[in-house]
Amino acid sequence: MKSVMICSPSYALHGGVESIVNDLCRYLPSRGWNPVLALAKGARFNDVERYRQTHPGLPIIELDGTRGTRQARIESLIRQIRRVRPDVVMNARIYDSYAAMAQFKQKAGSPRFITTIRAYEADYFHDAWVYRNIVDLCLVSGNMVAAAAPRFTGIAPERIISIPGGVHKPLLPALPRTLRSPIRLGYVARINQEQKRSLDLLPTLERLERLGISFTLAIAGSGPQEEELKSSLHRFIRSGQVTWYGWVSRERLYEELYPEMDCLLHFAQVEGVTISPREAMAHGVVPVISRFAGLKCEGQFLHEKNSLTFPVGDTEGAAEHLRRLVQEPGLLTRLSAEAIRSQSGVYGFEGNLDAWAAAFDRSLELPPLTGPVPGGDCADKGRLARLGLSPWLAQRLRDLTGRRPLYDDPGSEWPTSTRQIPRETAQALMDFAREYEAALDH
């Protein structure tokens, strides 16, 4: 059976990428692929055993990064690739996999290399551009990311494939919603202001109060603005109008939360193919969702057909849509029925897995890329390097002396990207998103 080695961090236990990786590990064998999940292990943050206990039964091996240097991380990747001998290596947010595969690409019979861009973030585009000459296939999430990728990564369009996150079927048959009082709202997302604009919840609820709309709200998520949002909603939580669940497993979302929601709020500024609103739609929940950069080109959230949309940051507009759902006869039921019908094909779970397996097959069919790679990218910038020692020899001396650097955050212990993005590149990427969306109106 063909094999794929998926390289991913172990720090985050839950999230969109983690769900995709775990599903691939469980279901790819039925589609002719044997997966191996190579998880990053660190001295402080990336805990493979904790991940294994949270997600039992996965085919996990360890990428040992406890020695703390980039050279040691690359050496660990190379050792495991040599031991596993996969047909394909896939980078799922392990930046050092680029450098490790650059070495294999100089030798005959090396594995194919796939990288992923699952979010519209400049870091991932930039890293793919630096190593574009060794990337056999780039798997992205959504039409907008796919449109931006050739320009911002330099990877040929025929080597870029969009595969959105697949939505599991509801556990019970989904039924169109009928109006109840109070209207039952939900918010399921990472609690983050920069991308998700989670703090827009407060002014939306305050506007609902002024409109005299009776509501309850279930919040499922965690993230950097969690305490700030919880504090701002304190009086709503105390009154029982808002229930704060924190992070919730997909199983609990499907069993308890989605079936009890009428409407899902989503305020994001930019997205690829966001998953939680589509999971909600599969259950008959109507999204009241921002017109984030990427919404139009995917065609999943159609205003007045299966959802109601509002300009990013327009919390009064969001509240007005909720008022309409409460006061306009038949609106909630009509949108709910269309929402249920929207999640099928590649957007559904089975079709999505088929698309991943087909993409892995495609990576073997294309001619392998073995072009030049940046010479200074792996350079050791420490004191031993300044003395003229090669990265390999410097690492041997560190191993002999037992010196191991420790890091203050998981993204330094095992970087997901280089995080050295020119400001103009990040701005150009955002400008592209706005222009791409605007062009769809003409």
N, C-alpha and C positions, 0 to 999 in steps of 0.2 A: 504494500500500500504506500502511496506517496505520503510524504511527511512535511509538516510545516512547524518551524520553531518560532513561537511568538514571544518576543522580548518585551517585558512590561515591568513597571515598578510594583512594589508590594506595599507601599505606604498607604495608599487609598484603598479601602476595602469595598467601597460602593461608589457607583457613578456610571455615566454612560459608557465610557471605554471599558470599565471593569465588567459591566453587563455583557457587552459584545464579546470580550475575550472569554468570559466564562461560558457563554452560550456556544461559541466556536469550539471550545474544548469538549463540550458535552455532545454536540450534535454533528460535528464534521465527519466522524468515522462512518456514519451512515451515508455519507456522500463521497466516500472514497479517499478521504484524507485522514492521516494519523497526526493529531496535534500534540505538541510538547509545549508547555507553558514555562518559559525561562523567566523566573522572577528575580528581580534585583534584591540583594540582601545587603544591608548596611549595618554599621556599628550602633546606630541610635534610632533611626526612624523607619527604615525599610525592613520590616519583620516578616520573613517568609512564613514562619511557623504560625503567627497570628492569622495571616492570610489563609493558610492551609486549614486552620481550625474553622474559620468563617465560611470557607468554601470547600468542604470536604469532597474528596473523590476526583479532584482534578489532576491531570498528569504533570505535576510540578517538578521542576529541577531548579537549582539555585545558581544565580550569578553572584559570586562572592565579591562584594565591594568593601569588605571590612578593613582592608588595608588602606583605604582612604584616598588613593590617588587615581587620576584618570588612567595612567599607564596600567595600574593593577586592575581597574575595571575592564579595560580593553583586553588585557591578557585573560581575564576570566571568561569573557565572551568568546574569545577565540578558542579556549580550551573546550568549552561546552559545544561549540559548533563542530569542532573536530570530533568530539566524542559522539554526538548525536547523529552527525552526518545527514542533516535534513536536505530535502530537495529545495526548500524555500525557507528563508529567514525573513520574518516580518517585524519591523520596528513599530511597536505600539507605545511610543513615548519613552524610549531609551535612546538618548542622543548618542551615546558612545557606540551604539550598534553601527552607526555610519562608518566610524573609523575602523572598527573591527572588520566589517565587510569590505572596506577598501583594500585591506590586505588580502582577503580571499579572492577578490576580483582580479588580482594580478596573476592568479594561478588557474590552470586548466581544471575544469570539472568543479569549479566553485559553485555553491548554492546560488539560486536566484535571490535577489534582494527586493523586498517590497517595503515601502514606507507608507505611513498613514498620515493624513491630515483630517482629523475628525472635528476640528473647530476652526472658525474663521479668525485665526490669531496669527500675527505676523511672524512669530518665532518659528512656527512649523514650516511656513512657506520659505523663509530664509534658509533654514537648515537644508531643506530639500534642494534649494538652488545651489548651495555650496557643493553638495555631493551629487548633483544631477547626472553626472557621467557614469555613476554606478547604480542608479536606481532603475531596476527593470520594470517596476510598476508602482504607481502611486494611487492608493485607494482613499478617496475623499468622501465626505458626507454632504451631499446636496449639489444642486445645479450651480449655485453661485460659487461655491468653492471650486467646482470643476471648471467653471469659466475663468476664474482667476488663476488657477494653477499653471497653465502653460506660460502665462505672462510673468508670474512671480516666482516660478520654480525653474523655468527653462526646460522642463520635461515635455517631451513630444506629446501632443494630444492623444495619440493612439495608445499611449502608456498611462493614461489617466482614466480611472473608472470611478464613477460615483455609486456608492452603496449607502443609502440612508440606514439608520438604525431600525431594525425590524420590531414591530409591535406584536406581542403575544396576544392570542385570543382571550377574551374574557372567560372566566371560569364558568359563568352562567350566561345563558342567552341575554344579550343586551336589549333593553326595551326603551322606546322613545319616552322622554320625560314628560310628565304632566305637571302643571303648576301646583306648588304647595307653598304654604306660608309657615315659617319664614323660608325664603329662597336659600338653598344650601350651596354655599360657595366653597371652592377649593383653591389652594395654591400649592403646587408641587414643583419645586425647583431648588437649585442651589441658592442659599441666602447670600447674594452677592449684588452689590450696587453697580459696579462698573459695567458688567455685561447684562445682568438680569434685572437691574433696577428694582430690587426687592422692596426698597423703602417707599416705593410708590403705593404700597398697600395702605399706609396710614391715610393719606389724603383721599384715597378712593373710598375708604370706609367712612371717613368723616363726611364726605359728600353724600353718601347713601343715607346717613343719619339726617342730614338737612332735607333730603328729599322725602323722608318719612318711610323709607323702604326697610322692612323687617328682614334680617338676614342672620345666618350663622356662617362661620368660616373655619375650615380645617386647613392647617398649615403643616406640610410635610417637607422637611428639608433641613439642611445645616450648611454652614459656611461662615466666611469671615465677618459678615454683618449680622450674625445671628443674635448676639446679645443686644445690639443696637435696635434691631427690629422688635425684639421681644419687649424691650423697655418702652418703645414708642407705642406699642399696642397693649400696654399693661392694663388699662381700664377695660378694654374689650375682653381681654383674657379673664380678668377678675369677674366680669359680669357673666361670663359663660358664652358670650357671643362668638368668641374666637377660641378654638382648641388647638394647642400647640403640641404636635406629635414629635418634632425632631426628625431625624432620618428614619425612614420607614422602608422596609423591604418591599420588593415588587409583589411578593406573595400577599403581604398585608394590604398593600394598595389595591390589589385586585379583589381580595376577599372582603375588605371592610370599607375603604375610603372611596374609591371610584364609584361603587354601586350606590353610595349614599349622596353623591354630589349631583347638583343640577347644572352647575356652571363652573368652569375653571378660569381663573385669572392668570394672565401672563403678560409681563411688562418689558420683556427683553429689548435691548438696543440692536443686537445683531445675533443671528443664529445660523447654523447650518440647517440640519433637519431635526428640529427639536423633538424629543421623544415623549415627555410626559403629557403635553397637550394632545398628542396623537393617541397615546394609551387611553386618555380620558375619552376622546372621541369614539374609540372602539367600544366603550361602555355606554355611549349615548350622552355623555357630558358635553355641553356646548362651550367651546372656548370663547371667552371675551379676551382678545389678544392684541398686543401692539403690532403695528405695521413695521416690524423690525426689518433691518436690511437682510434680505434673503427670503422674505415671506412670499413675494409675488412670483419669483422665478420657480419656486417649488410647486406652487399651485395646490397646496394641501389645505390652506385655510382661506375659504372663499366667503367674502363678506356677504351677508344676507342669504347665503345658501347653506353653509354648515357651521358658520361662526359669525361673530361680530368683531370688527377690527377698529382700532383707533390709533391716531398718531402717537409715536413714542413720547412718553412724558405727559400725555393728555389724560390725567386722572379724572377730570370732570367728564370727558368723553366716555371713559370706561364706566363710570357710575351711571351715565345716561343710558348706555346700552343695557345695564342691569335693570334700570327702571323699565325700559321697554320690555324686557323679558318677563317682568312681573305684571305689567299693565296691558300689553298688547295681546289680545286673545289668539291662541294658537301658535304664536311665534316660537316659544320654547320647544313645543312638540315638533314643529316642522323642521327646525334647525337640528334638533336632536336626532331625528330619523335620518337626515342626510349625513350627519356626523358618523353614525354607525356604518353607513355604506362606504365611507371614504377610505377605510384602511384595508387595502387588499394588494395583491401582486407583490412587488419588491418591497412595498411598505409593510406588508404583513410578515409574520415570523418565518413561515416555511419558505416563501419566495425569497426572503432576505438571505436565508442560509444557502439557498441554491445559488444566489448571486455571489456570495463569498467563495463558494467552492468553484464556481465557474471562473472567478478572477484568479484564483490560485492556479487553475489549469492554464489560463491565458498567460500567466507569467512564465510557464515552462515552454509555451509555444513561441513566444517572441525571442528573437536573437538576444543573447545576454550582452549587457553593456559592461565594458571594462576600460572606460576612458580614464583620463588623468584626474587625479584628486588633489586637493590643496596640500602643499607640502608642510606648511607651518601650523596647520590646524591642531595637530596632536602634540605640539611642542610643549615640553616641560618648562614652566616659567619659574621654578623654585631655585633655591640657593645652589643645589648641586648642578643644575643646568647652567647656571652662571659660571660655574667652575669648569664647564666644558664637557661634562659627562652626558652620555646619551640617556634618553628616557629609560631604556632597558637597564643600563648599568646603575643609574640613580635608584631605580626601584630595588635592585639587588642589595644595594647598600642600606636602603631603608628597611628591607626585610631583615638584614643581619643585625641592625641596631634596634629593631622593634619599634621604630618611630611610625606612628599612624595618626594622621590628621583626623580630627573630629569636626563635624559641621553643625551649624546651628539651625538648619532647616532641611527637609527631605529633598528639596530640589537642588541643593548643593551636593548632598551625599550621593545621589544618583540623578543627574540632570535630565530633565525631559526635553530640553532644548538648550542651545548655546546661550540664549538670553543676551546676545550682543547684536541687537537689531538696530540698524541705522534708523533714526527718527523719520527720515523722509520715506523709507520703505513702508513703515507702519502707516504713515499718513496716506501714502499712495494706495495702499490696500483698502483703507476705509473709503477713499475717494472713488475707487473702482466699484465698490459695493453700491454706493449711492447712484453712480452713473449707470451701472448695469440695471438696477431696479427701475430707474427713471426711463431707460430706453424701452422697457417693456410696455410703457404707456403709449408708445408711438407705433 
